[in-house]
Amino acid sequence: MQANNSHHLIAAAQRRATATRRRALAALKRMDNAGQSISFDALAREAKVSRSWLYTQPDLRAEVERLRDRPDPSPAHRRVPDRQRASDASLRQRLEIATQRNRQLEAENRQLRETLSVALGEQRAAAIIGSTPRHAEKRISCPTRPC
């Protein structure tokens, strides 16, 4: 009578199933981190598993469908991995900081225009009257027209 060695076959099948699952999860993570387009076909090729096996794995199937159905960015930009996407609060804070900086720059531009306007007025008046303007040491020229 032959010994029952089926436990070896069962253990080998379990190791193969574990390795297959590990490959699929690693491939899915690599594809997402690289910003690649996720589909069952692409994942099957990347992980070297069958598409039919992927469909039988509920958690993998749900993750592929979730990643596949996310909004598609413009073709010129790569997809950003989920873990690197900015939160709404972070985006709002960045927008608020940019708006504040924009206001500061507008105020600075307004002040610089006023200062330039005064200096050019003084330079023009000095040229007409023939006196030295207050800002003579800082010669301001009018590049587009004569002062």
C-alpha positions as CSV (number, residue, x, y, z in Angstrom):
1,M,0.0,0.0,0.0
2,Q,1.2,3.5,-0.9
3,A,1.6,6.3,1.6
4,N,-0.7,9.3,1.3
5,N,1.6,12.1,0.2
6,S,-1.2,14.5,-0.7
7,H,-0.2,16.9,2.1
8,H,2.9,17.8,0.0
9,L,0.6,18.7,-2.9
10,I,-1.6,20.8,-0.7
11,A,1.3,22.6,0.8
12,A,2.8,23.3,-2.6
13,A,-0.6,24.6,-3.8
14,Q,-0.8,26.9,-0.8
15,R,2.7,28.3,-1.3
16,R,1.9,28.9,-5.0
17,A,-1.4,30.7,-4.1
18,T,0.4,32.9,-1.5
19,A,3.2,33.8,-4.0
20,T,0.6,34.6,-6.7
21,R,-1.3,36.9,-4.3
22,R,1.9,38.6,-3.2
23,R,3.0,39.2,-6.8
24,A,-0.4,40.7,-7.6
25,L,-0.4,43.0,-4.6
26,A,3.2,44.1,-5.3
27,A,2.4,44.8,-9.0
28,L,-0.7,46.8,-8.1
29,K,1.3,48.9,-5.7
30,R,4.1,49.5,-8.2
31,M,1.6,50.4,-10.9
32,D,-0.2,52.9,-8.7
33,N,3.1,54.4,-7.4
34,A,4.3,54.8,-11.0
35,G,1.0,56.5,-12.0
36,Q,0.3,53.8,-14.6
37,S,-3.2,53.1,-15.8
38,I,-4.8,50.3,-13.8
39,S,-6.9,47.6,-15.5
40,F,-7.3,43.9,-14.9
41,D,-5.4,43.2,-18.1
42,A,-2.5,45.5,-17.2
43,L,-2.3,44.1,-13.7
44,A,-2.4,40.5,-15.0
45,R,0.5,41.2,-17.3
46,E,2.5,43.0,-14.7
47,A,2.0,40.4,-12.0
48,K,2.2,37.4,-14.4
49,V,-1.2,36.1,-13.2
50,S,-4.4,35.3,-15.1
51,R,-7.2,37.8,-15.4
52,S,-9.7,35.1,-14.4
53,W,-7.8,34.6,-11.1
54,L,-7.9,38.4,-10.5
55,Y,-11.7,38.4,-10.9
56,T,-12.0,35.7,-8.3
57,Q,-10.2,37.7,-5.6
58,P,-12.8,40.1,-4.1
59,D,-10.3,42.5,-2.4
60,L,-8.0,42.7,-5.5
61,R,-11.0,43.1,-7.8
62,A,-12.4,46.0,-5.6
63,E,-9.1,47.8,-5.5
64,V,-8.5,47.5,-9.3
65,E,-12.1,48.8,-9.9
66,R,-11.5,51.7,-7.5
67,L,-8.2,52.7,-9.0
68,R,-9.5,52.2,-12.6
69,D,-12.6,54.4,-12.0
70,R,-10.8,57.3,-10.4
71,P,-10.9,60.5,-12.5
72,D,-8.4,60.5,-15.4
73,P,-6.0,63.5,-15.4
74,S,-5.0,65.2,-18.6
75,P,-2.7,63.0,-20.8
76,A,0.2,65.3,-20.3
77,H,0.3,64.6,-16.6
78,R,1.1,61.3,-14.9
79,R,-1.3,60.0,-12.3
80,V,-0.3,60.8,-8.7
81,P,-0.3,57.8,-6.4
82,D,-3.2,57.8,-3.8
83,R,-0.8,58.3,-0.9
84,Q,0.7,61.4,-2.4
85,R,-2.5,63.2,-3.2
86,A,-3.1,66.5,-1.3
87,S,-6.1,66.7,1.0
88,D,-8.8,69.3,0.6
89,A,-7.6,71.1,3.7
90,S,-4.0,71.2,2.4
91,L,-5.2,72.6,-1.0
92,R,-7.3,75.2,0.7
93,Q,-4.4,76.3,2.9
94,R,-2.1,76.5,-0.2
95,L,-4.7,78.6,-2.0
96,E,-5.1,80.9,1.0
97,I,-1.3,81.4,1.2
98,A,-1.1,82.1,-2.6
99,T,-4.0,84.6,-2.4
100,Q,-2.3,86.4,0.5
101,R,1.0,86.5,-1.4
102,N,-0.8,87.8,-4.5
103,R,-2.3,90.7,-2.4
104,Q,1.1,91.6,-1.0
105,L,2.6,91.7,-4.5
106,E,-0.2,93.8,-5.7
107,A,0.3,96.3,-2.9
108,E,4.1,96.4,-3.5
109,N,3.5,96.9,-7.3
110,R,1.1,99.8,-6.5
111,Q,3.6,101.4,-4.2
112,L,6.4,101.0,-6.8
113,R,4.3,102.5,-9.5
114,E,3.5,105.5,-7.3
115,T,7.2,106.0,-6.5
116,L,8.2,105.7,-10.1
117,S,5.5,108.1,-11.1
118,V,6.7,110.7,-8.6
119,A,10.4,110.2,-9.6
120,L,9.6,110.5,-13.3
121,G,7.5,113.6,-12.6
122,E,10.3,115.2,-10.7
123,Q,12.8,114.3,-13.5
124,R,10.5,115.8,-16.2
125,A,9.9,118.9,-14.1
126,A,13.7,119.3,-13.5
127,A,14.4,119.0,-17.2
128,I,11.8,121.7,-18.0
129,I,12.9,124.1,-15.3
130,G,16.6,123.2,-15.5
131,S,17.1,122.3,-11.9
132,T,18.5,119.1,-10.4
133,P,15.7,116.7,-9.3
134,R,15.7,115.1,-5.8
135,H,16.6,111.7,-7.2
136,A,19.4,112.9,-9.5
137,E,21.8,110.2,-8.1
138,K,19.2,107.5,-9.2
139,R,18.8,108.4,-12.9
140,I,15.5,107.1,-14.1
141,S,15.1,106.9,-17.8
142,C,12.0,106.5,-19.9
143,P,12.8,103.7,-22.3
144,T,9.8,104.1,-24.6
145,R,9.7,107.9,-24.9
146,P,11.9,110.9,-24.1
147,C,11.5,112.2,-20.6
